[in-house]
């Protein structure tokens, strides 16, 4: 599942990993990006007004509003068991990470401290990772059940990236022990030579 702007706005598409034709899943005039494909065939995405929506792959593909925000809601990650969602939102005036029950987005609570974005779950759902706005990778211990219990975040290390909310800059292996960070690729800019008192050289 991916989004493409081939029609002047980001729409949702899907394609088999082994090849085959691409299928347009959902099209509208608003940009949108997918975040989760549930086992029962629903796609979670951010669309119009920076709100979260869900659209089914079966039947009429009419999106349902999952979370109304319009306040800088961007990235989201659903736990492996499909019961909880972690997402970033600027509703407080800066980006923070929140967790809530999925798919209803009820029981919301803030888990980050002093800013956070780009949340990702460990595969077993017992740990949640996110980046602070000043470039640290934080981990939160999680215990599920009827409610979700979360620990105080603790720093794992300083991330080798400039943190930009709403952009995916890292990923984590299922066991939560290895991280991959995005790194700019390409040649560095050529050095600039500055010549001082160049007019004096013209007199020679």
Buried (B, 14 or more C-beta within 10 A) or exposed (E): BEBEEEEEBBBBBBEEEEEEEEEEBBBBEBBBBBBBBBEEEBBBBBBBEBBBBBBBBEEEBEBEEBBEBEEBBBBBBBBEEBBBBBBBBBBEEBBBBBBBBBBEBEEBEBBBEEBBBBBBBBEBBBBBBBBBBEEBBBBBBBEBEEEBEBEEBEEEEEBEBEBEBBEEBBEBEEEBEEBEEEEEEEEEEEEEEEEEEEEEEEEE
